[in-house]
Amino acid sequence: MGQDSVLVRPTIRTAAPADYDVVAPLVDAWWGRPILGSLPRLFLDLFYRTSLVIDGSSGPTAVLVGILSPSDPETAYIHFVGVAPSHRRQGYARLLYEEFFGLARTAGRTCVRAITAPVNVTSANFHRAMGFAVTGPLPGYNGPGHDMLVFERSL
Amino acid sequence: MDAGLTRRFTRTKYRPGYSIAEVDALIEQIEATLGLRPRYGPPVTAAEVAAAKFRLVRLKPGYEMREVDEALDRYQEQLQDQGWG
């Protein structure tokens, strides 16, 4: 870029299964800790139509993996969000969430949920800023020893 | 702007950094909310800090992004501890 940047709204596109091979090697660095185990290939193979990507000049810079529950017709779920460190605090996560909210509303969903580990204070605060109610930590939510914060928001 | 703020983070130049003015403004607001300096404006919540955006600068000096992010993580915990969740 030839000059200092302004906060420009990036283009959001629907994910494709092939994004997995590009995104998978990046997500641990994006999160600053091992997280790839939470993002097996099946999520982009089977839920790519409800997942979103923001591309930078050399590949994806932000990803949201979302699901419209096939079992609960009211509920959508955000499973994973990652933003490249070089693009933090540009509003990308907010844009991805808002795009997913719209997608979910269009599909008739009235509720969106997400979870995170209690250690992830910034994530909990971000979800509050996005209008989620935060519950927990709920002991053993994901099995023994795996307490979780649960986020829920009406659409 | 007081000297304490301007010495807070490593400066960047010719690589991306957060806008010094925008970061300093938010931190002043946070520290005022925490009672560390006089408060003249509204308080800021931890949720607002988590969602705060900054302009990226490359040609002008900026602040090292990782250092700012880590500091804001710590500030969020302090704000929550004081009931500014």
gemmi code that builds the backbone of each chain (N, CA, C; Angstrom):
import gemmi

chains = {
    "A": [
        ("MET", (0.854, -1.193, 0.000), (0.000, 0.000, 0.000), (0.885, 1.237, 0.000)),
        ("GLY", (0.563, 2.211, -0.824), (1.423, 3.355, -0.978), (1.202, 4.445, 0.048)),
        ("GLN", (0.126, 4.376, 0.775), (-0.140, 5.399, 1.773), (-0.778, 4.754, 2.987)),
        ("ASP", (-0.829, 5.513, 4.060), (-1.412, 4.965, 5.262), (-2.892, 4.707, 5.056)),
        ("SER", (-3.338, 3.651, 5.682), (-4.655, 3.130, 5.348), (-5.777, 3.845, 6.083)),
        ("VAL", (-6.931, 3.796, 5.491), (-8.152, 4.121, 6.196), (-8.868, 2.801, 6.439)),
        ("LEU", (-9.871, 2.832, 7.311), (-10.596, 1.607, 7.598), (-11.579, 1.366, 6.455)),
        ("VAL", (-11.188, 0.506, 5.530), (-11.979, 0.237, 4.335), (-12.777, -1.043, 4.554)),
        ("ARG", (-14.043, -1.010, 4.126), (-14.867, -2.206, 4.270), (-14.384, -3.259, 3.265)),
        ("PRO", (-13.958, -4.422, 3.734), (-13.461, -5.443, 2.814), (-14.623, -6.227, 2.204)),
        ("THR", (-14.297, -6.996, 1.175), (-15.290, -7.862, 0.539), (-15.358, -9.188, 1.282)),
        ("ILE", (-16.568, -9.611, 1.561), (-16.791, -10.906, 2.207), (-17.347, -11.863, 1.161)),
        ("ARG", (-16.772, -13.057, 1.104), (-17.297, -14.062, 0.175), (-17.653, -15.338, 0.931)),
        ("THR", (-18.488, -16.137, 0.290), (-18.806, -17.449, 0.842), (-17.578, -18.351, 0.720)),
        ("ALA", (-17.339, -19.149, 1.713), (-16.189, -20.059, 1.698), (-16.394, -21.172, 0.668)),
        ("ALA", (-15.301, -21.838, 0.359), (-15.322, -23.009, -0.522), (-14.533, -24.122, 0.167)),
        ("PRO", (-14.835, -25.381, -0.153), (-14.066, -26.467, 0.495), (-12.557, -26.309, 0.329)),
        ("ALA", (-12.142, -25.807, -0.831), (-10.695, -25.674, -1.084), (-10.026, -24.668, -0.157)),
        ("ASP", (-10.796, -23.815, 0.496), (-10.199, -22.871, 1.435), (-9.502, -23.584, 2.593)),
        ("TYR", (-9.941, -24.796, 2.879), (-9.385, -25.478, 4.058), (-7.867, -25.605, 3.965)),
        ("ASP", (-7.382, -26.007, 2.790), (-5.936, -26.246, 2.665), (-5.125, -24.966, 2.792)),
        ("VAL", (-5.760, -23.832, 2.564), (-5.066, -22.547, 2.713), (-5.169, -22.053, 4.156)),
        ("VAL", (-6.340, -22.245, 4.745), (-6.592, -21.686, 6.078), (-5.972, -22.559, 7.175)),
        ("ALA", (-6.021, -23.870, 7.021), (-5.575, -24.769, 8.096), (-4.149, -24.477, 8.578)),
        ("PRO", (-3.198, -24.211, 7.666), (-1.838, -23.930, 8.162), (-1.696, -22.583, 8.870)),
        ("LEU", (-2.718, -21.740, 8.778), (-2.608, -20.384, 9.313), (-3.210, -20.212, 10.696)),
        ("VAL", (-4.211, -21.029, 11.044), (-5.063, -20.671, 12.175), (-4.347, -20.698, 13.528)),
        ("ASP", (-3.362, -21.583, 13.682), (-2.631, -21.591, 14.963), (-1.919, -20.249, 15.185)),
        ("ALA", (-1.316, -19.727, 14.127), (-0.633, -18.421, 14.238), (-1.654, -17.310, 14.420)),
        ("TRP", (-2.786, -17.414, 13.767), (-3.815, -16.385, 13.935), (-4.284, -16.314, 15.385)),
        ("TRP", (-4.461, -17.471, 16.014), (-4.958, -17.509, 17.401), (-3.842, -17.330, 18.425)),
        ("GLY", (-2.603, -17.588, 18.011), (-1.503, -17.494, 18.954), (-1.383, -18.685, 19.861)),
        ("ARG", (-2.098, -19.751, 19.528), (-2.010, -21.018, 20.268), (-2.620, -22.105, 19.393)),
        ("PRO", (-2.341, -23.386, 19.705), (-2.880, -24.454, 18.853), (-4.415, -24.465, 18.870)),
        ("ILE", (-5.010, -24.355, 17.700), (-6.470, -24.327, 17.589), (-6.954, -25.198, 16.431)),
        ("LEU", (-6.017, -25.655, 15.599), (-6.411, -26.398, 14.404), (-7.235, -27.639, 14.750)),
        ("GLY", (-6.959, -28.229, 15.915), (-7.737, -29.404, 16.329), (-9.226, -29.134, 16.432)),
        ("SER", (-9.594, -27.870, 16.600), (-11.019, -27.505, 16.656), (-11.602, -27.229, 15.284)),
        ("LEU", (-10.754, -27.323, 14.266), (-11.235, -27.002, 12.921), (-10.856, -28.118, 11.946)),
        ("PRO", (-11.429, -29.306, 12.130), (-11.158, -30.368, 11.159), (-11.791, -30.047, 9.802)),
        ("ARG", (-11.303, -30.723, 8.790), (-11.700, -30.440, 7.407), (-13.208, -30.500, 7.189)),
        ("LEU", (-13.893, -31.329, 7.977), (-15.319, -31.519, 7.717), (-16.088, -30.188, 7.748)),
        ("PHE", (-15.619, -29.238, 8.555), (-16.391, -27.994, 8.675), (-16.449, -27.227, 7.352)),
        ("LEU", (-15.352, -27.201, 6.622), (-15.412, -26.501, 5.329), (-15.858, -27.432, 4.207)),
        ("ASP", (-15.737, -28.738, 4.385), (-16.284, -29.664, 3.384), (-17.809, -29.658, 3.411)),
        ("LEU", (-18.392, -29.577, 4.602), (-19.836, -29.785, 4.742), (-20.619, -28.522, 5.074)),
        ("PHE", (-19.938, -27.454, 5.542), (-20.655, -26.239, 5.947), (-20.098, -24.988, 5.257)),
        ("TYR", (-19.515, -25.185, 4.090), (-18.885, -24.030, 3.426), (-19.895, -22.977, 2.988)),
        ("ARG", (-21.105, -23.393, 2.703), (-22.093, -22.407, 2.233), (-22.518, -21.444, 3.337)),
        ("THR", (-22.298, -21.806, 4.571), (-22.629, -20.905, 5.685), (-21.363, -20.407, 6.386)),
        ("SER", (-20.250, -20.519, 5.680), (-18.981, -20.012, 6.203), (-18.496, -18.877, 5.296)),
        ("LEU", (-17.704, -17.981, 5.867), (-17.380, -16.721, 5.194), (-15.885, -16.455, 5.255)),
        ("VAL", (-15.394, -15.789, 4.214), (-13.961, -15.498, 4.113), (-13.771, -14.052, 3.683)),
        ("ILE", (-12.771, -13.397, 4.271), (-12.272, -12.116, 3.768), (-10.865, -12.370, 3.234)),
        ("ASP", (-10.653, -12.023, 1.978), (-9.354, -12.231, 1.352), (-8.499, -10.974, 1.440)),
        ("GLY", (-7.195, -11.183, 1.629), (-6.230, -10.111, 1.511), (-5.487, -10.256, 0.199)),
        ("SER", (-4.386, -9.529, 0.057), (-3.655, -9.556, -1.207), (-2.970, -10.888, -1.452)),
        ("SER", (-2.725, -11.662, -0.383), (-2.027, -12.937, -0.572), (-2.781, -14.106, 0.051)),
        ("GLY", (-4.095, -13.980, 0.139), (-4.896, -15.093, 0.655), (-5.822, -14.644, 1.761)),
        ("PRO", (-6.507, -15.620, 2.382), (-7.489, -15.263, 3.418), (-6.850, -14.536, 4.602)),
        ("THR", (-7.552, -13.520, 5.083), (-7.102, -12.802, 6.272), (-8.096, -12.936, 7.417)),
        ("ALA", (-9.283, -13.473, 7.138), (-10.268, -13.690, 8.197), (-11.268, -14.735, 7.724)),
        ("VAL", (-11.684, -15.566, 8.658), (-12.600, -16.669, 8.341), (-13.612, -16.821, 9.457)),
        ("LEU", (-14.848, -17.069, 9.074), (-15.897, -17.461, 10.026), (-16.490, -18.768, 9.531)),
        ("VAL", (-16.533, -19.758, 10.404), (-17.183, -21.029, 10.085), (-18.489, -21.092, 10.862)),
        ("GLY", (-19.583, -21.082, 10.131), (-20.905, -21.084, 10.750), (-21.746, -22.257, 10.279)),
        ("ILE", (-22.771, -22.546, 11.067), (-23.657, -23.681, 10.794), (-25.092, -23.232, 11.009)),
        ("LEU", (-25.974, -23.646, 10.113), (-27.407, -23.554, 10.377), (-27.820, -24.938, 10.846)),
        ("SER", (-28.227, -25.045, 12.098), (-28.490, -26.367, 12.661), (-29.493, -27.132, 11.804)),
        ("PRO", (-29.135, -28.335, 11.374), (-30.101, -29.141, 10.629), (-31.151, -29.773, 11.548)),
        ("SER", (-30.921, -29.711, 12.851), (-31.832, -30.339, 13.809), (-32.766, -29.340, 14.467)),
        ("ASP", (-32.256, -28.140, 14.737), (-33.048, -27.097, 15.389), (-33.249, -25.965, 14.379)),
        ("PRO", (-34.436, -25.851, 13.814), (-34.656, -24.875, 12.727), (-34.600, -23.423, 13.179)),
        ("GLU", (-34.510, -23.193, 14.488), (-34.433, -21.817, 14.996), (-32.993, -21.327, 15.142)),
        ("THR", (-32.047, -22.243, 15.153), (-30.722, -21.914, 15.672), (-29.623, -21.952, 14.621)),
        ("ALA", (-28.775, -20.926, 14.685), (-27.523, -20.892, 13.936), (-26.378, -20.922, 14.942)),
        ("TYR", (-25.204, -21.319, 14.481), (-24.078, -21.500, 15.402), (-22.793, -21.037, 14.727)),
        ("ILE", (-22.027, -20.243, 15.439), (-20.712, -19.821, 14.941), (-19.667, -20.700, 15.620)),
        ("HIS", (-19.028, -21.525, 14.819), (-18.098, -22.506, 15.386), (-16.690, -21.958, 15.526)),
        ("PHE", (-16.267, -21.143, 14.562), (-14.864, -20.712, 14.546), (-14.755, -19.354, 13.867)),
        ("VAL", (-13.934, -18.508, 14.446), (-13.579, -17.240, 13.799), (-12.090, -17.020, 13.988)),
        ("GLY", (-11.432, -16.639, 12.931), (-10.021, -16.295, 13.017), (-9.721, -15.086, 12.155)),
        ("VAL", (-8.861, -14.228, 12.672), (-8.418, -13.038, 11.928), (-6.894, -13.006, 11.979)),
        ("ALA", (-6.269, -12.774, 10.834), (-4.810, -12.691, 10.787), (-4.328, -11.545, 11.683)),
        ("PRO", (-3.230, -11.762, 12.409), (-2.721, -10.700, 13.288), (-2.489, -9.376, 12.563)),
        ("SER", (-2.132, -9.447, 11.295), (-1.877, -8.221, 10.524), (-3.153, -7.435, 10.238)),
        ("HIS", (-4.301, -8.042, 10.491), (-5.571, -7.380, 10.190), (-6.465, -7.250, 11.422)),
        ("ARG", (-5.856, -7.364, 12.605), (-6.642, -7.207, 13.829), (-7.126, -5.769, 13.970)),
        ("ARG", (-8.203, -5.631, 14.681), (-8.772, -4.324, 15.050), (-9.104, -3.459, 13.833)),
        ("GLN", (-9.461, -4.162, 12.752), (-9.969, -3.471, 11.572), (-11.478, -3.677, 11.430)),
        ("GLY", (-12.085, -4.358, 12.408), (-13.530, -4.589, 12.358), (-13.924, -5.810, 11.541)),
        ("TYR", (-12.939, -6.642, 11.176), (-13.248, -7.788, 10.313), (-14.164, -8.802, 11.014)),
        ("ALA", (-13.888, -9.087, 12.272), (-14.727, -10.069, 12.974), (-16.169, -9.558, 13.057)),
        ("ARG", (-16.322, -8.277, 13.367), (-17.678, -7.711, 13.417), (-18.387, -7.847, 12.068)),
        ("LEU", (-17.663, -7.549, 10.987), (-18.272, -7.668, 9.662), (-18.677, -9.098, 9.356)),
        ("LEU", (-17.828, -10.042, 9.705), (-18.161, -11.447, 9.462), (-19.387, -11.863, 10.285)),
        ("TYR", (-19.430, -11.443, 11.539), (-20.592, -11.778, 12.371), (-21.864, -11.174, 11.781)),
        ("GLU", (-21.802, -9.896, 11.395), (-23.011, -9.248, 10.865), (-23.467, -9.920, 9.574)),
        ("GLU", (-22.514, -10.317, 8.747), (-22.877, -11.028, 7.511), (-23.537, -12.363, 7.847)),
        ("PHE", (-22.987, -13.056, 8.824), (-23.570, -14.343, 9.205), (-24.951, -14.151, 9.831)),
        ("PHE", (-25.115, -13.112, 10.633), (-26.446, -12.850, 11.198), (-27.470, -12.694, 10.067)),
        ("GLY", (-27.112, -11.925, 9.040), (-28.023, -11.719, 7.921), (-28.334, -13.016, 7.189)),
        ("LEU", (-27.297, -13.792, 6.974), (-27.461, -15.091, 6.313), (-28.410, -15.987, 7.112)),
        ("ALA", (-28.214, -15.987, 8.421), (-29.030, -16.847, 9.288), (-30.481, -16.358, 9.340)),
        ("ARG", (-30.651, -15.038, 9.416), (-32.029, -14.489, 9.419), (-32.748, -14.860, 8.127)),
        ("THR", (-32.049, -14.720, 7.020), (-32.652, -15.044, 5.722), (-33.107, -16.505, 5.683)),
        ("ALA", (-32.372, -17.344, 6.396), (-32.721, -18.772, 6.454), (-33.755, -19.055, 7.541)),
        ("GLY", (-34.292, -18.010, 8.157), (-35.366, -18.201, 9.136), (-34.908, -18.484, 10.550)),
        ("ARG", (-33.600, -18.314, 10.804), (-33.106, -18.584, 12.156), (-33.383, -17.385, 13.072)),
        ("THR", (-33.680, -17.673, 14.304), (-34.021, -16.607, 15.257), (-33.016, -16.493, 16.393)),
        ("CYS", (-32.046, -17.377, 16.419), (-31.095, -17.410, 17.536), (-29.731, -17.839, 17.004)),
        ("VAL", (-28.675, -17.178, 17.495), (-27.321, -17.599, 17.128), (-26.545, -17.849, 18.409)),
        ("ARG", (-25.774, -18.901, 18.384), (-24.992, -19.289, 19.563), (-23.526, -19.456, 19.206)),
        ("ALA", (-22.699, -19.412, 20.234), (-21.281, -19.707, 20.101), (-20.763, -20.043, 21.496)),
        ("ILE", (-19.581, -20.598, 21.574), (-18.961, -20.872, 22.869), (-17.477, -20.507, 22.787)),
        ("THR", (-16.865, -20.355, 23.959), (-15.408, -20.250, 24.004), (-14.922, -20.695, 25.374)),
        ("ALA", (-13.631, -20.931, 25.463), (-13.031, -21.294, 26.752), (-12.997, -20.058, 27.659)),
        ("PRO", (-13.152, -20.265, 28.974), (-13.189, -19.123, 29.895), (-11.944, -18.247, 29.844)),
        ("VAL", (-10.822, -18.808, 29.441), (-9.580, -18.036, 29.398), (-9.631, -16.947, 28.324)),
        ("ASN", (-10.546, -17.084, 27.396), (-10.577, -16.178, 26.250), (-11.398, -14.931, 26.573)),
        ("VAL", (-10.817, -14.081, 27.404), (-11.526, -12.896, 27.908), (-11.923, -11.953, 26.780)),
        ("THR", (-11.010, -11.743, 25.848), (-11.314, -10.815, 24.754), (-12.472, -11.325, 23.912)),
        ("SER", (-12.517, -12.638, 23.678), (-13.635, -13.195, 22.917), (-14.956, -12.959, 23.640)),
        ("ALA", (-14.956, -13.186, 24.961), (-16.195, -12.973, 25.724), (-16.637, -11.515, 25.628)),
        ("ASN", (-15.697, -10.604, 25.748), (-16.051, -9.191, 25.673), (-16.497, -8.797, 24.265)),
        ("PHE", (-15.846, -9.369, 23.263), (-16.277, -9.096, 21.891), (-17.719, -9.564, 21.682)),
        ("HIS", (-18.037, -10.748, 22.188), (-19.417, -11.243, 22.029), (-20.414, -10.349, 22.764)),
        ("ARG", (-20.034, -9.842, 23.928), (-20.913, -8.870, 24.607), (-21.132, -7.645, 23.706)),
        ("ALA", (-20.044, -7.174, 23.113), (-20.164, -6.005, 22.234), (-21.054, -6.290, 21.036)),
        ("MET", (-21.126, -7.552, 20.628), (-21.961, -7.928, 19.486), (-23.386, -8.271, 19.900)),
        ("GLY", (-23.699, -8.060, 21.175), (-25.071, -8.252, 21.627), (-25.408, -9.621, 22.151)),
        ("PHE", (-24.408, -10.450, 22.353), (-24.645, -11.785, 22.910), (-24.795, -11.707, 24.423)),
        ("ALA", (-25.676, -12.532, 24.963), (-25.696, -12.793, 26.397), (-24.633, -13.838, 26.689)),
        ("VAL", (-23.886, -13.617, 27.755), (-22.794, -14.526, 28.106), (-23.181, -15.285, 29.367)),
        ("THR", (-23.123, -16.593, 29.295), (-23.460, -17.446, 30.436), (-22.254, -18.310, 30.788)),
        ("GLY", (-22.017, -18.476, 32.086), (-20.951, -19.367, 32.510), (-19.760, -18.641, 33.088)),
        ("PRO", (-18.664, -19.372, 33.233), (-18.332, -20.681, 32.680), (-19.249, -21.791, 33.208)),
        ("LEU", (-19.682, -22.672, 32.302), (-20.510, -23.813, 32.661), (-19.600, -25.023, 32.848)),
        ("PRO", (-19.532, -25.551, 34.092), (-18.624, -26.676, 34.359), (-18.957, -27.889, 33.493)),
        ("GLY", (-17.917, -28.452, 32.902), (-18.089, -29.687, 32.135), (-18.955, -29.545, 30.901)),
        ("TYR", (-19.103, -28.346, 30.374), (-19.986, -28.140, 29.209), (-19.573, -29.039, 28.048)),
        ("ASN", (-18.289, -29.122, 27.801), (-17.792, -29.985, 26.724), (-17.119, -31.229, 27.291)),
        ("GLY", (-17.705, -31.776, 28.346), (-17.140, -32.958, 28.972), (-16.302, -32.602, 30.178)),
        ("PRO", (-15.910, -33.628, 30.950), (-15.185, -33.380, 32.196), (-13.943, -32.524, 31.988)),
        ("GLY", (-13.851, -31.461, 32.781), (-12.673, -30.598, 32.730), (-12.698, -29.574, 31.628)),
        ("HIS", (-13.765, -29.557, 30.845), (-13.838, -28.618, 29.722), (-14.985, -27.633, 29.937)),
        ("ASP", (-14.760, -26.699, 30.857), (-15.749, -25.647, 31.129), (-15.802, -24.696, 29.928)),
        ("MET", (-16.958, -24.100, 29.714), (-17.108, -23.198, 28.575), (-17.991, -22.003, 28.932)),
        ("LEU", (-17.695, -20.877, 28.299), (-18.625, -19.751, 28.263), (-19.560, -19.962, 27.082)),
        ("VAL", (-20.846, -19.712, 27.301), (-21.849, -19.911, 26.246), (-22.436, -18.550, 25.871)),
        ("PHE", (-22.455, -18.273, 24.575), (-22.978, -17.001, 24.052), (-24.268, -17.262, 23.285)),
        ("GLU", (-25.250, -16.400, 23.500), (-26.505, -16.535, 22.753), (-27.063, -15.153, 22.438)),
        ("ARG", (-27.571, -15.020, 21.237), (-28.106, -13.734, 20.771), (-29.322, -13.983, 19.897)),
        ("SER", (-30.347, -13.170, 20.087), (-31.506, -13.243, 19.196), (-31.161, -12.603, 17.857)),
        ("LEU", (-31.816, -13.076, 16.810), (-31.595, -12.522, 15.471), (-32.829, -11.765, 15.008)),
    ],
    "B": [
        ("MET", (-1.111, 15.214, 25.115), (-0.751, 13.813, 25.370), (0.430, 13.768, 26.332)),
        ("ASP", (0.352, 13.015, 27.385), (1.463, 13.000, 28.322), (2.535, 12.018, 27.875)),
        ("ALA", (3.762, 12.235, 28.402), (4.902, 11.442, 27.952), (4.753, 9.973, 28.293)),
        ("GLY", (4.016, 9.671, 29.351), (3.830, 8.278, 29.738), (3.180, 7.457, 28.634)),
        ("LEU", (2.191, 8.036, 27.985), (1.520, 7.312, 26.915), (2.422, 7.132, 25.706)),
        ("THR", (3.176, 8.175, 25.333), (3.948, 8.081, 24.106), (5.120, 7.107, 24.241)),
        ("ARG", (5.516, 6.785, 25.442), (6.612, 5.823, 25.629), (6.091, 4.401, 25.856)),
        ("ARG", (4.810, 4.218, 25.749), (4.201, 2.975, 26.201), (4.545, 1.781, 25.306)),
        ("PHE", (4.548, 1.972, 23.991), (4.691, 0.860, 23.050), (5.837, 1.121, 22.073)),
        ("THR", (6.389, 0.009, 21.553), (7.399, 0.107, 20.499), (6.796, 0.790, 19.279)),
        ("ARG", (7.587, 1.692, 18.681), (7.118, 2.384, 17.477), (7.421, 1.545, 16.234)),
        ("THR", (6.524, 1.611, 15.264), (6.747, 0.970, 13.968), (6.892, 2.060, 12.915)),
        ("LYS", (7.573, 1.717, 11.817), (7.582, 2.591, 10.642), (7.933, 1.725, 9.438)),
        ("TYR", (7.288, 1.989, 8.314), (7.432, 1.219, 7.077), (6.960, -0.218, 7.245)),
        ("ARG", (6.185, -0.480, 8.256), (5.453, -1.737, 8.422), (4.217, -1.381, 9.236)),
        ("PRO", (3.184, -2.214, 9.148), (1.918, -1.802, 9.777), (2.025, -1.635, 11.285)),
        ("GLY", (1.400, -0.593, 11.753), (1.239, -0.363, 13.179), (-0.087, 0.327, 13.407)),
        ("TYR", (-0.559, 0.302, 14.652), (-1.804, 0.997, 14.955), (-1.550, 2.498, 15.086)),
        ("SER", (-2.538, 3.267, 14.692), (-2.474, 4.723, 14.832), (-2.195, 5.101, 16.277)),
        ("ILE", (-1.100, 5.844, 16.469), (-0.714, 6.255, 17.816), (-1.806, 7.105, 18.461)),
        ("ALA", (-2.350, 8.032, 17.710), (-3.364, 8.930, 18.283), (-4.608, 8.147, 18.715)),
        ("GLU", (-5.013, 7.182, 17.903), (-6.242, 6.440, 18.229), (-6.038, 5.523, 19.435)),
        ("VAL", (-4.856, 4.885, 19.484), (-4.569, 4.019, 20.638), (-4.472, 4.849, 21.915)),
        ("ASP", (-3.725, 5.956, 21.825), (-3.569, 6.799, 23.016), (-4.921, 7.312, 23.513)),
        ("ALA", (-5.790, 7.677, 22.568), (-7.104, 8.196, 22.971), (-7.902, 7.129, 23.720)),
        ("LEU", (-7.863, 5.894, 23.225), (-8.617, 4.832, 23.905), (-8.017, 4.543, 25.274)),
        ("ILE", (-6.689, 4.506, 25.343), (-6.060, 4.189, 26.627), (-6.302, 5.300, 27.645)),
        ("GLU", (-6.308, 6.527, 27.184), (-6.672, 7.613, 28.116), (-8.079, 7.401, 28.660)),
        ("GLN", (-8.987, 7.001, 27.778), (-10.378, 6.769, 28.193), (-10.451, 5.590, 29.173)),
        ("ILE", (-9.685, 4.539, 28.886), (-9.668, 3.377, 29.785), (-9.126, 3.783, 31.158)),
        ("GLU", (-7.991, 4.476, 31.141), (-7.359, 4.824, 32.416), (-8.224, 5.800, 33.215)),
        ("ALA", (-8.960, 6.633, 32.507), (-9.894, 7.515, 33.218), (-11.025, 6.699, 33.844)),
        ("THR", (-11.505, 5.713, 33.108), (-12.565, 4.843, 33.643), (-12.070, 4.087, 34.871)),
        ("LEU", (-10.794, 3.682, 34.841), (-10.215, 2.934, 35.958), (-9.829, 3.840, 37.129)),
        ("GLY", (-10.002, 5.144, 36.955), (-9.669, 6.074, 38.026), (-8.203, 6.410, 38.108)),
        ("LEU", (-7.446, 6.122, 37.037), (-6.008, 6.383, 37.026), (-5.681, 7.795, 36.548)),
        ("ARG", (-6.668, 8.488, 36.002), (-6.516, 9.873, 35.562), (-7.903, 10.510, 35.601)),
        ("PRO", (-7.980, 11.822, 35.576), (-9.300, 12.473, 35.626), (-10.166, 12.030, 34.447)),
        ("ARG", (-11.441, 11.871, 34.728), (-12.364, 11.460, 33.653), (-13.275, 12.616, 33.297)),
        ("TYR", (-13.233, 13.016, 32.026), (-14.066, 14.110, 31.545), (-15.175, 13.609, 30.609)),
        ("GLY", (-15.016, 12.391, 30.096), (-16.014, 11.853, 29.164), (-16.683, 10.630, 29.739)),
        ("PRO", (-17.448, 9.921, 28.913), (-18.138, 8.723, 29.386), (-17.141, 7.596, 29.674)),
        ("PRO", (-17.510, 6.651, 30.541), (-16.631, 5.505, 30.786), (-16.609, 4.579, 29.572)),
        ("VAL", (-15.607, 3.726, 29.542), (-15.519, 2.735, 28.472), (-15.631, 1.356, 29.110)),
        ("THR", (-16.340, 0.445, 28.454), (-16.509, -0.906, 28.992), (-15.499, -1.863, 28.368)),
        ("ALA", (-15.314, -3.002, 29.041), (-14.418, -4.036, 28.496), (-14.906, -4.505, 27.131)),
        ("ALA", (-16.213, -4.573, 26.953), (-16.758, -5.000, 25.653), (-16.390, -3.996, 24.563)),
        ("GLU", (-16.444, -2.724, 24.899), (-16.067, -1.711, 23.905), (-14.578, -1.796, 23.581)),
        ("VAL", (-13.764, -2.091, 24.572), (-12.328, -2.238, 24.330), (-12.065, -3.430, 23.418)),
        ("ALA", (-12.772, -4.537, 23.663), (-12.576, -5.735, 22.833), (-12.909, -5.461, 21.376)),
        ("ALA", (-13.898, -4.620, 21.136), (-14.353, -4.377, 19.761), (-13.732, -3.128, 19.138)),
        ("ALA", (-12.824, -2.482, 19.839), (-12.261, -1.223, 19.329), (-11.472, -1.455, 18.038)),
        ("LYS", (-11.583, -0.496, 17.127), (-10.858, -0.556, 15.863), (-9.814, 0.570, 15.820)),
        ("PHE", (-8.702, 0.307, 15.128), (-7.679, 1.333, 14.943), (-7.268, 1.395, 13.482)),
        ("ARG", (-6.978, 2.600, 13.018), (-6.416, 2.770, 11.690), (-5.005, 2.163, 11.666)),
        ("LEU", (-4.669, 1.491, 10.548), (-3.301, 0.991, 10.369), (-2.476, 2.061, 9.665)),
        ("VAL", (-1.268, 2.299, 10.171), (-0.363, 3.244, 9.519), (0.921, 2.509, 9.126)),
        ("ARG", (1.491, 2.931, 8.016), (2.719, 2.294, 7.518), (3.836, 3.308, 7.295)),
        ("LEU", (3.487, 4.426, 6.731), (4.521, 5.426, 6.419), (4.819, 6.298, 7.629)),
        ("LYS", (3.815, 6.522, 8.430), (4.015, 7.280, 9.672), (4.328, 6.302, 10.801)),
        ("PRO", (4.932, 6.767, 11.877), (5.142, 5.884, 13.023), (3.803, 5.405, 13.586)),
        ("GLY", (3.792, 4.140, 13.978), (2.622, 3.574, 14.637), (3.046, 2.840, 15.880)),
        ("TYR", (2.111, 2.174, 16.503), (2.424, 1.328, 17.656), (2.441, -0.132, 17.230)),
        ("GLU", (3.361, -0.885, 17.810), (3.467, -2.330, 17.571), (2.126, -2.988, 17.928)),
        ("MET", (1.524, -3.654, 16.943), (0.149, -4.140, 17.110), (0.031, -5.174, 18.232)),
        ("ARG", (0.980, -6.119, 18.265), (0.881, -7.175, 19.274), (0.958, -6.603, 20.683)),
        ("GLU", (1.847, -5.636, 20.874), (1.982, -5.038, 22.208), (0.692, -4.331, 22.630)),
        ("VAL", (0.069, -3.649, 21.690), (-1.184, -2.955, 22.013), (-2.279, -3.976, 22.343)),
        ("ASP", (-2.375, -5.022, 21.515), (-3.407, -6.044, 21.759), (-3.246, -6.659, 23.153)),
        ("GLU", (-2.003, -6.957, 23.517), (-1.764, -7.570, 24.828), (-2.121, -6.597, 25.958)),
        ("ALA", (-1.778, -5.326, 25.776), (-2.122, -4.341, 26.802), (-3.635, -4.200, 26.935)),
        ("LEU", (-4.327, -4.216, 25.811), (-5.788, -4.072, 25.865), (-6.438, -5.297, 26.496)),
        ("ASP", (-5.832, -6.466, 26.301), (-6.339, -7.661, 27.008), (-6.254, -7.447, 28.522)),
        ("ARG", (-5.132, -6.903, 28.978), (-4.970, -6.683, 30.424), (-5.946, -5.613, 30.921)),
        ("TYR", (-6.099, -4.569, 30.140), (-7.048, -3.520, 30.535), (-8.473, -4.067, 30.642)),
        ("GLN", (-8.842, -4.971, 29.735), (-10.193, -5.533, 29.804), (-10.421, -6.233, 31.145)),
        ("GLU", (-9.418, -6.970, 31.588), (-9.562, -7.662, 32.869), (-9.706, -6.659, 34.008)),
        ("GLN", (-8.924, -5.576, 33.959), (-9.038, -4.556, 35.013), (-10.404, -3.887, 34.988)),
        ("LEU", (-10.902, -3.608, 33.799), (-12.226, -2.983, 33.701), (-13.297, -3.910, 34.270)),
        ("GLN", (-13.197, -5.186, 33.952), (-14.181, -6.143, 34.488), (-14.081, -6.238, 35.999)),
        ("ASP", (-12.845, -6.238, 36.501), (-12.660, -6.313, 37.953), (-13.320, -5.132, 38.662)),
        ("GLN", (-13.378, -3.987, 37.991), (-13.987, -2.792, 38.596), (-15.458, -2.632, 38.192)),
        ("GLY", (-16.004, -3.650, 37.532), (-17.429, -3.607, 37.207), (-17.782, -2.896, 35.923)),
        ("TRP", (-16.754, -2.668, 35.068), (-17.013, -2.033, 33.772), (-16.992, -3.079, 32.670)),
        ("GLY", (-17.737, -4.160, 32.887), (-17.750, -5.241, 31.892), (-18.451, -4.820, 30.627)),
    ],
}
model = gemmi.Model(1)
for chain_id, residues in chains.items():
    chain = gemmi.Chain(chain_id)
    for i, (resn, *xyz) in enumerate(residues, 1):
        res = gemmi.Residue()
        res.name, res.seqid = resn, gemmi.SeqId(i, " ")
        for name, pos in zip(("N", "CA", "C"), xyz):
            atom = gemmi.Atom()
            atom.name, atom.element = name, gemmi.Element(name[0])
            atom.pos, atom.b_iso = gemmi.Position(*pos), 0.0
            res.add_atom(atom)
        chain.add_residue(res)
    model.add_chain(chain)
structure = gemmi.Structure()
structure.add_model(model)
structure.setup_entities()
